[in-house]
Amino acid sequence: MTSTQPLPRGISALIPDARAKATPGERAASQLLHLREATVPVPVLAAAAELIAAQLEDPDPATREAASAVRVRLLAAIEAAAPLPD
């Protein structure tokens, strides 16, 4: 919880809420790291790799970690793509 959110009261204070404690970066990391397979054109992979590169400098360490892991996968998929026949 952040200081801008009110503290839980009553019975809700006794019930753990993991989602309320997770940072946006931690939630993104969880979602992105579960991505295992997708079929998209190579230019889309390249664009995604460029866009996610900006997250490598995010202040949240979980976001940086997830962005790095996903970008590595994107770049590996680009390199593994078979070249088109002439």
N, C-alpha and C positions, 0 to 999 in steps of 0.2 A: 504494500500500500504506500501511497505517497502522502505527503503532508496535506495535500489539497483534498484528499478523500476523508470523509468522516469515519471514525472508528466504529466497527460494528457494535451493536448493543443487544442486550438480552440474549436469547438463545442463539441468534445468528453469530454471536461472538464465540460460541463454543464449537461451531461447525467450520472445519477447515475449508477454505476456498482457494485451491491452488491457482485457478485462473486469475483471481484478483491479485495474487502475488507475483505472477509472471510478468516480466517486462514485455513490451511489444517485440523486442529483438528475440527474446526467448521463445515467444509464440511463433515468430517467423522461422526461427531456427528449427523448431520442432516440425513445422509443416514442410519446409524446404528439404530438410534432411531425409524425409520419408519419400521424397520423389525418387523413384527408381527407374522408370522407363517412360519415354514419350517419343512419338514419331512426329517430327516437324522438319520442314525444309532447312537446309544448312544456313541460308541467310537469316532465318529466324533465330537459330542458335547463336549466330554471330552477333545479332542485335541484342539478344538477351545477355550474352557475355559482356558486351559493352555497357549495357544498362546496369547490370549488377555490380560492375567494377566500382561504381560510386559508393556502394555500401561497404567496400573494404576499409573505408575511413570512418565508418559510423562510430559514435562514442560508445555504443553498447557492444561489449565483447561478444555476446551471443550472436548479434547481428553480423559482426565481422566474421566470426567463425562460420556461420551458415553461408554467408555470401562467398567466402573463400572456397568452401566445399562445393557449392553449386557451380561456381565459375570453373573450378578444376574439371568437374564433370562435363560442363558445356564445352570447354576447350578440347577435352579428350574426345568427345563425340564429333566435334568438327574435324579433328585430325584423323579419326577413324573412318570418316565418311569416304566412301569410294569415289574417286574422281569420275566425272561423267565422260562417256566415250566421245571422241571427236566426230 
